[in-house]
Amino acid sequence: MLSAHPPSLNWLLQPFQLKPGKPDILYGLRALLAVSGPIAVGFMTGHPAASAIAAMAAMFVGMVDGGGAYRQKATVMLAATIGTTLALLIANLVSSTLWLAIPTTFLVMFIAGLAGLFGTTAATVSLVTSIMFIVSLAKFASFPDWSTVLEQCALCLGGGLWTMLLSLGLWVLRPYTPVIVAAANCYHTLSQFLATASEIPLNRQELREWTKQFLQAQDSVVQELTSARSVWGAVWTGRETANLRGNQLLVLIEDANQITNSVVALVELLAIASPHSLFQYLYSEIQQVMAQSATAVQLLSDALTKGKNFVHLGDLDRAIEALEYQWQILRSQFLNEASLTHADDYAELVSIGKIVSSLKALAEQIHSDVEIVTDLQQAKGRSIPQSDIYPPMQPERSSILDTLRNNLTFDSVLFRHALRLALIVTTAQLLASLLQVPTGYWVTLTAVVALKPSFGDTSERTVQRVVGTTLGGIVGIALVAFIHNSVAILICILVLLVTAMSVRSLSYGIFMILLTPVVILLLNLTSKGGWEIGALRIVDSLIGGTLALLGSYLLFPSWERQQLSAQLATTMRANLAYFQQVAASYLHPESEPSTETIKNLRHQAALKNANAAAAAQRLFSEPLHVRGEVEPIMMLMLYIRAFFSSVTTLAEHQRKFSGEYQFAELKGFNDAIVEILENLANALEQGEPPQSLPALDTYLQPIHNRIEQLHTARISELAANPTSVTSTRQAVREQTPVSTQLDRIVYEIKCLHCAIERLQKSILK
């Protein structure tokens, strides 16, 4: 959930917040070795200036190493190595004539902007290629001296290959390491998700902020699961079956998905039970079990990362025992003292019992996964049911030509971005050349890095780049002024570089704060300049950031407000498809529900929800007169997520649903919900008010009556025999959670309808 009224300084501080995760010290050390290797060779051979090209290529190729399977990394890093070498060559060929360099700059930047059509990885490769082109045009151009040009290309190629060797050197010895790391990351993020869930507050005033944190943690888990599935698929691509280790890792990844669904359903149950007095009796024990579950999952992640054979779950087991003990005391008190005199009292007891059984099932799932990790580390074989193994579906990809052909139009956001990028960068390059600005390429580089397809992303990256460079420049100027010993300066460079590269994936803003002093110190070591270099870098970054913002605002702008309605409609349809499949498993319990289909639809809906939330967040960065009223959008996003949670709770309950006890009204209810959600999605797409809601309570009232009758009958049975196990007991356990979730779905549908109605009115004003 997002706040519609962020604090006044939030726009400035938020880009510098660390994302969930740990600094990658190993990546930082590898980046240091990649850069320092060529420099060391250059000094030893008496060619320190030439080594700068190899060092720069090594750093750029290292930047595209986003993890994943070795095959994926090799492909991406090789593409970056070839791309940076070609960029260096082309820059040399056109550098001698300004009127040849300018159109070439336009063409290179336009192609780089279109690379985003093929995914984030392609966009990253195109970015480092663009940076190499700009830097080469300003610093390394040597044409028509062909021997120097070829030497530079060889150095660039060598720098890239050196980084590839450092990153891929263990491919043969440890081929499964990327999948193990991906699975460990899943469980680490899942642990944080569980920890957040365990902190659910009883105070409604604190619930809003907690919900925001919970949904962000949920989105992080979904992203890690998507990455892990991709890595697993890449490692075993082209093989008919995975080996034992591959199956074990796949089951672990999918179990992480199952635990995520269980936690979503559990939090939904906690939200239902928390207002009731009975919940207070077990609140402490419930929190303790969830906290120990989070700790156990983190231990499981550590065991995967560090190769441990044993994960101690004693604390979790004791927390479960304490919960079970208190639950039995509570249940006995109410039954023995005849406290259950109303159906509502019994409904509370059933709700608490459902929470207890869900927590016990969660602990059993963690135990099962710990056993798999132990077998994995000890290379033991254990029979895994084939039904538990679902190789991840590989997305269908269009051909490169079809993708380009479909996007060479002003209707395409990325086409407009590519044209905007080319115009702004070419203009900056032309002005720097005509005005003979000595460090003008820093202006151009800032514009290249800051310009993004949307204004929201551009403004965020501009703040990160400019503010980060300014703060880092001040640090660099201070270091230059007070440190004059070359050894001390070198130590500062090494420490700052390792730290910068280690936190790069967590915060680009902090990365820039740390990297800028490195650049200033390096330039002062290799050439004269003093503190003025830092001042020039700050000024150039300000100019480049201003150009990026102006270009994003004035040249073919892509406003989130214009695209968000269509994205929200797509998100709603993804959640509708998920609901339909879950509802079908209740309506037709005699036919085996497709677990794989439900899993895939749930994952697609979760991804759409996360993407829509990110788009809504970008909306805050747009000018006030463009973004308009945001409260209906925030309300819409909140209740789409709530609807997803309710459906997930139904899906989890269906696993224990016999199908013997059915609500006759469920078919009509399902048809009505499907029709309403289709209409709401159409209203978003067409910009029209939604149709009036039908009387959904007509479906719920008979269900409520049936539940009340069941609860009354069960109370009578318990009064006669507290230990009786009857068909009424089973019907209560199966139908009460379904009735509760149907009530919540109706409420969420009404809120969605209200939000879309308000949104369309604000658009039509």
N, C-alpha and C positions, 0 to 999 in steps of 0.2 A: 504494500500500500504506500502511496506517495502523499506527501503533504501538499495541499493546494496553496499553502501560504508559507513558503520557506523563509527562514530568517534572512535578514538583510545581507549578512556576510556569507550565507551558505553558498551562493554562486561562486564565491572566490575560494572558499576553503574546501568545498567538496571535491574539486579536481585533484586535490593533494592528499585525499584520504587513501589509506592503503586498502587494497582489495583483500578478501580473505585468502589466507595462505601464508607460507613461510618464505623468507628470502632464499633465493637459490644460490647459495655460496659456491657450490660446485660450478655452476654456470659462470659466475663472476670470475672464479679462478681460471676457468678455461678461456674466457674472453681475455683475461690478462696475459695468459700464455700465448694466445693467438696473436695478440698485438705486439707483445714484447719480443717474440721470436724473430720476426723479420727485422725489427729495429736493432736487436742485438747483432744479427748477422750483418746488417748494414754498417754498424760501427766497427765490427771486427774486420770487414773488408774495405773500410775506408770510403763507403758510399752511403752515409746516413740519410742524405736527402732522397736518394732513389728508394730507400727502404720504406719511406713514408707511403708510397703507393701500395706496396704489398701489405703494410700494416693497416691501411685504410680498407683495402679489399677484404682482409681477414676479419676486421671488425664488422663490416657490412654483411658479409656472408654469415657471420656468427649471429647477427641480429635476426635473421630469418629462421634460425633454429628454434622452432616453437615446440619442440618435443614430438612425441608420437613414435610410430614404428620407424625402425631404421630405414626401411625402404622409402617411406614418406620423407624422412629427413634428407636422405641422399638425393632424392629427386628435387626437392626444394632448394637445397644448398647448391647443387650443381647448376640449377637454373639461375640462381643468384650469381654464381661465379661466372658463368657465361655472359649473363646480362651486364654485370659491372665491367667485364672486359670489353664487350661490344660498345658500351657507353663511353668508355675511355677512348676506344679507337675512333668512334664517330666524332667525339668532341675534338680530337686531334685533327681529323680530316676537314672540319668546317671552321676551325678556330681562326684561320688566317684571314677570313673575309667576314666582316660583320653582317653583311646582307645575305650571307649563306648560313651563318650561325643562328640568326634570329628565326628564319622559317624552320630550320632543323630543330631548334628548341621547342617551337610550337608543336611540331609533329611528335617529338619524343614525349612531351608532356601530355599530349592528347592520347597517345597510345597508353601511357602509364595510367591515365585516369580511367580508361576503359577496362583496365586489367581487373578492376573490382567486380566486373561481371562474372568472373570465374572463381570468386571466393576471397576470403580474407587472406589466405596464404599468397595467392597471386598478387593481391594488392600490396602485401608487404614486400614481395620480390620487386615489384615495379617501383615501390618507394625508394628502396636502396639503390636501384638502377638509376632512378632520376637524380638522386643526390650525387652519385658518382659522376653523372654527366655534367651537372652544374659545377662541381668542384674541379673536374678535369678541364672544363672549358676555361675556368679562371686561373688554375694553378699549374696544370701539367701539360698544357698544349705545346707540342714541339714540332708540328708539321711545318715545312716539308722534310725534316730530318727523319727519314724512314728508319734508320737504325735505332734512334732514340725512341721512336713510336713503338716499334716492335719490342724493344727492351721493356718499355713501360707496360705493354700488354702482357708480356711474359711474367713480369713482376706481379701484376694484378691477378693473373691466372694462378700463379704460384701461391699468393696470399690466400686466395679462396680455397685452393686444394689443401693447403696447410690446416686451415680451420676445419675442413671436412675430415681430414685425418684425425684431428683431435676429438671431434664429435662422434665419428663413426668407427674409431679404432677397435672398439670392443664388440663390433657386430658379430663376428664369427664366434667369439668366445662366449658371449652372453646374448643370444638372439631374442630371448623372451623378456629381457629386462624392461623394455618400454611398456609391455602389457602389464607386468607386475607393478611398475611405477604408476601406471594409469589406474589400476585397481586400488592401489594404496591411496592415491589421491581421492578416489571416490569415497573410500571409507573415512579418510581424514575430514573431507567436507561433510560427510554424513554425520560424523561425530559432532561437528559444530552445529549442524541442523538439529540434532537430538538435544544438545545442550541448550539451544535457544528454546526448543519446545518445552524443556523441563522448567523454564523460567516463566511460564505462562502466569500472568498476574490475576488475582481475584478482583483487584480494583479496576473498575472500568475506565478510570481516567488514565491508567497506565497501559491499558490494552491497545490503544491506537498505535503508540510507538512500538510496542512489542510486536504487533501484527506486521508492521513495516519490516522489522528485523527478521521475523519468521519467514515472510514471503521472499525476502532477499536471499536468505539462507536456502530456501527451497529452490530458487532459481539457480543458485550456485551448484547444488547437487545435480539438477537436471543438466546443466552444462558439462559437469564432470562426467556424468553417465554417457552423454552424447560423445564426448571425446574418447572415453574408454572403449565404447563400442566401435568407434572408428579405428582406433589403434588395433584392437583385436582383429577386426575385419581385414586390416592392411597386412597384419602378420600372417594370417592364414588365407589370404587371397589366392585363389587358383588351386586350393587343395580341396579334395572331396570331403575329407573329414579332418578335424583337429586331433592331435594326439591327446594323451591323458592329461598332460599339463595344460594344454589349451582348453580342454573341457572344464577342468577345475577352475581356471581363471575366468572362463565365460560364466560359469555358475556363480562365482563370487560377484561378478559385475552385475548379473541379473538379480542376485539376492540383495545387493545394495539398492536396486530399484524397488524390490519388494519391501524392504525395510522402510524406504522413503514413503511408499504408499501406506504402510501400516502407521507411520507417524502422522501422516496427514489425517488419516481416519481417526487416530487416537486423539489428536488435538480437537477434531470436530466433536468427539464424544465428551471431552473435557469442557468444551464451550457449552455444551448442552447441560452437563451436570453441575457446573460450577455455581449457578445461582441457588441450588438446593442446599438445605441444611445438612443432609447426610454426607455431602461431598466434603464438608469441613473435617469430618472424622478421619478421613483417609488422605487428606490433601498432602500432609507431610510425607507419608509413605509413598504415595504416587510420585511426588517430586523426586524422592530419593531413588526410586527404581529407574526413573528416566535419566537422572544424572549419572547413575552407575552404568546404565546402558550406553550413554555417551562416552564414558571413560573406557568401557569394554571395547567399543567400536574403534576408538583411537588406539588402544593397545593392539587391536587386530591390524590396523593400518601400519603401526610401527613394526609389527611382526613381519608383514609383507616387505617393508622397506629394508629392514635390517637382517632378514633371514632367520628370525627366531623360531624355535620349534614349539614353544610353549607360551600360551596366553592364560594368565591367571584370572578366573572369573568368580573367585570366592566372594568378593564384595557384592557383585550382582546377585549371586545366589542368596546371600544373606538378606539383601534388600527385598527380594521376591518373597522369601520366607516371612519377613516382618510384615509385608503387605498382606500376604495370605492369612497370617495370624490375626491381624486387626480386622480383616474382612470377615473372618469367621465369627469373631466376637460381635461385630456390628450386626451381622445377619442373625446370630442367635438371640441377641437382645430383642430385636424387633419381632422375631417369630415367637420366642418364649413368653414375652411380655404382652403378646397380642397387640403390639403397637400398630400393626397394619390394619387400619379400619376403613381406609378409603383407597380407591384405585390409584389415586395420584401418589399416595405413599408407596404403594408397591411399584409404580412406574419409576420412582426415584431409585428404589432398591435394584430393579432390573438394570437401570442405567449404570449404577456403580458396579454391578456384577459384570457388565459388558466391558467396562474399563479394566477391571482386574484380569479378566480372561485375555484381553488384548495385550496387556503388559506381560503376562506369562507367555503368550505366544511369541512376543517380541524377544524375550529372553531365550526361548527355545531356538529361535532363528539365529540369534547371535552364537549360541552354543554350536549349532550345526556349521556355521561359517568358520568358527575357530577350528573345528575338526578338519574342515577342508584345507585351511591354511596349514595346519600341522602336517597333513598328508602331502601337501604341495612342497613344503620345506624338506620333508624326509623322503621325497620321491616315492611315496607309497601309493599304491593303486587302491581305489575304493569304488565300488559299483555306484555309478550315478545314473538314476533313471533317465531314459532317453527323453521322457516327457519334460524333464527339467532343463534340457539343452535346446535353446532356441538361438541359432546363429543370427546375429543382427542383420537386418535387411540393409542392403546397399542401395543408396539413392540412385534413381535413374538420372542420367546426365544427357543434356542435349549436346549436339555437336558444336564445335567452336564457331563454325560458319553460321549455323542456325541462331546461336546466341547473339552473335554480332549483328546479323541481319535483323533480328527482332528488336534490337536496341538502338539502331541508328536512326533515331527519331527524337524530336524534342519532348515526346511523351515519356521518354526514359529518363529517370533521375540520374543515372550514371552517365548517360550521354551528355546531359547538361553539365554535370560535374566535370567531365573530361574537357569540354569546351571552355568552361570557366577556368579550370586549372591551367590550360594552355595559354589563355589570354592573359591571366594575371602574371604568371611566371615569365612569359615572353616580354611583357611590358616592363617588369622589374629588371630583366636581363638587359633590355634595350636602354633603359634609363641609366643603369649602372655603367654600361659601356660608353654611352654618349657623354655622361658626366664624369667619367673616369674616376669613379668612387673606388678607393683602394681595396676596401673589403665589401664591395657591393654584393658579392656572391652570398654573404651571410643574410642579406635581405631576401634574396631569392630562395635560399634554403629554408628560411622561416616560412615563407609563403607556401613552398612545396609541402612541408610537414604539416602546417596548420590547416590548409584547405581540405575539407571533407565534403561528402555529398550533401549533407544537411547543414543548415545554419547552426543548429544546436550543437552538433559535433564539432563544427568549425570554431564556434565561440569557446567551447570547452578546451579544445586542443590549443587554441590561441592563448587562453589564460595560462594553461600549463606551460606552454613554451615561453611566453614573454615573462611571466612572473618568475618562472623557474630560472630563466636565463638572467633576469635582473638580480635575484637573490644570489644565484651562483656567481654572477659577475662581481658582486660586492665581496663575496668570500674570496674569489680569485684575486681581486685587487688588493685585499688585505694581506693575502699570502705573499704576493709579489712585493708588497711594501715592507713586510717584516721578516721574510725569510730570504736570505741571500746565499745560503749554503746549498750547493748543487745536490749533495747527497740527501739533505733534508727535503729539498723540493722533490726529488725523485721518490722518496718515501711517501710524501703527500700524494703524488700522482698515483702511485700503486694502490694505496689505501682507498682513495676516492674512486678510482676506476673499478676496483673489485666491488666496492659497496654499490656504486651506481648500476653496474650490470646485474648485481644480485637482486636489486629491488625494481628493475626495469619492468617486469611483468606485473608488479603490484601497484606501481604508481608512476606514470610518465612524468608528472610534475616533479616528484622527488628525484627521479632519474636525471632530469635536466638541472636541478639545483646542484647535484653532485658532479655531473659531467662537465658543466661549464667551467669550473675552476681547473679541471684537467686540461681542457683545450687552452686556457689562458696560460697555465704553467708550461705546457709543452711548447707553445709559441714563444714564450720568453726564454726557454732553454735553447731553442734552435735558431732564434733570430732576435734582433733588438726590438724593443717595443715598450716595455715597462707596463705601468698601470693603464696606459692609454688603450692597450689592446682590449682590456676588460670593458672600458667605457664605450669603445667602438662597437663591441659585440652587443652590449645592452641597447645602444641606439639603433643598430641595424635590426635587432630582433623586434623592437617597437615598431619600426617602419614596416617590416615584413608582416608582422601580426596585423597592423592596421590595413595593409593591402589585402590580406586574406579576409578580414571581416567585411571590408567594403565590397570585395568581389562576391562574397557569399550573399551579401544583402542586395546588391544591385544587379548582378549578372545572372539571369535565369534562375532566381532563387527557388529552392526546394523546401517548402514549408511543411513541417510535420502536420500542421492543422489540416492542410489539403489532403494529406495521405492517410491520416489517422483513421478516418471513418471507414475506409476500405479495409484497413488492417484490422480494425476492431470487428468488422463484419466477418472477415476470414477467421479471426480468433473465436468468435461466437459459433461459427459453423464447425470448427474443430472440436469445441466442447460439446456441441450438439451431437456430432458423430459418436463421440465417446459415450454420451448419455444413452443414445439409441442402442448401442451394443450392450451396455450394462443392463438396460431395461429389457432387452430381448432375452438375456440370460435368466431373468425372473419370469418373463411371460412364457418362455418355452424351456422350463427346467428339464423336461424329458430329453431334449437334445443336448448333447455335450457342448457347453459353452466354449468358444474359441479363446482360450487363455492368451494365445499369441496375438490374436486380433485386438483383444481388449488392451493388452500391454502396449502394442504399437499405437493405438488410438489415444491411450492415456499419455504416452510420451509425446506424441504430436501436439496434443492439446496443451501440455505443460510447456513445450517449446514456444508455441504461439502465445501463451500467456506471458512468458518471460520477455519475448520480443515486443509485445504490445506495451508491457510495463516500461521497457527501456525507451520505446518511442514516446510514451507519455512523459517520461522524465526529460527527454530532449525538448519537449514542448516548452518547458519552463525557461529554456535558454533563448527562446525566440522573443522578439519585441512584443510589448503588451498589445499593441494594436493588431498584431497578426494572430497571436495565440488565442485571444478572446477569452471567454469564460471557461475556466478549467475545472471547476467543481463538478459539473456533470460527468466529465471524462474520468475524474478520480473516483467518483461514485460507481461509474460503469465498470472500471477496472476492478474495484474492490469486490463487486458482487459477481463478476465473471469468475474471479478466483474463489469466492465462496461457493459458487455453483460447482466448480471443479472439485472442491473439497467434499461437498455433499455426495457427488457422484462417485468419488473415490471411496467414500465410506460405504456406500451401497455395494460397490464392487468388492470391497474387502469382506463385507458381511455375506455376500453371495457364495463365498468359498465354503461357508458352513450352512448353506441354505439347502434343505432337502427337497423343496418344491411341493411338499405334501400339503402345506397350508398357504393358500393363495388369497389375495384380495380380488374380488370380481371386478372392482372398479379400476384396477391398475391399467388395463388396456385402454380405457377411455382417458385416463389421466395421462398416459404416455402419449397418446395421439394429440391431446390438447397441448402438452408441453412442446412437442415437436413443431406443431403449427405455429405456436407463439414465437418460438426462437427463430424459425424461418422468417416470420414476418418482421421480427426485430432486426435480423441481419439485412433483410431487404430494405428496411427503413433507413438503416445506416448507409447502405450503398447508394440509394436513390435520393437521400436527403429529404425524405418525407416523414411526417409524423407517423408513429406506429398505430395500428388498429387498436381499438379498445380491447381490454382483456376480457375473456369469458369468465363465467362464475366458477372458478376453480374449487371453491369451497364445496360445491355440490358433489365433487369426487371425494373430498376429504371427510365430510361429515359421516357417511356410512362407515368409513375406515375407523374414525374415532369411536363410533358406537361399538364396532366390533372389538376394538382394543379394550374399551371399558368393560365390556362383557367378559372378555378373557381374564382381565385382571381381577374382577369381582369373583369369578369362578375359582381362580387360583387362590385367592385369599381364603375362600371357604375351604378349599382342600388343605391349605396349610394349617388352618385352625383345627381341622380334624386330625391331620397327620403331617407334622412339619417336615418329615423326610420323604414324603410321597413323590414319586416320579410318574407323571401321567402325560397323556397327549396334550392336555391343556398347558402343562409346563413347557413342552416343546413348542407349541404354537405361540406362547408368550415370547419365548426366546427368539423365535424366527420373525415374528410379525411386529413386535414392538419397535426394534431399531428401524425397520422399513417405514413404519408409520411416522416416526420421528423425523427421518430424513425427507420424507415427502412433504411434511409441514415446512421444513426449512427450504426446500426447493421452491415451494409456492411463494414463500416470503422473498426469496432471492429473485424469482421471476418478476414479482411485483416491483422490486427495487430497480431491476434492470429496465423494466418498462418505463418507470418514472424517470430514470436517468436519461434514457434515449429521448423521451418526450421533452425534457428540459434542454438537452443538447440540440435537438432540432429547432426548438424555439429560439435558442441563442444564435443559431446560424442564420435563421430567417429574419432576425432583427435588422 
